[in-house]
Amino acid sequence: MHSLPLSEFRANVSAMLDLVEQGETVRILRHGKPVAELVPVVEKAADPVHVPSWKRPFEPLISLPAGYSAVKALLDEREQSPL
């Protein structure tokens, strides 16, 4: 990991980005205290663990017969409800 003051980072942005591109981490200091880190981007595989749940495919809870709409099923269910 490379640590450098903000003024030095500003003067050498391109070189620092080259280091990050090669896999290095660059820590930027302001008044001697760390304020930021530049880290390489890690490409996540398209494996289901990294895919949000709302993007994952799912199986319907019930399957409707052909020609029977979900709205019709909802209305039928409401009519059959004891409430």
Secondary structure by P-SEA (a helix, b strand, c coil): cccccaaaaaacaaaaaaaaaabbbbbbbccccccbbbbcbbbbcccccccccccccccccccccccccaaaaaaaaaaaccc
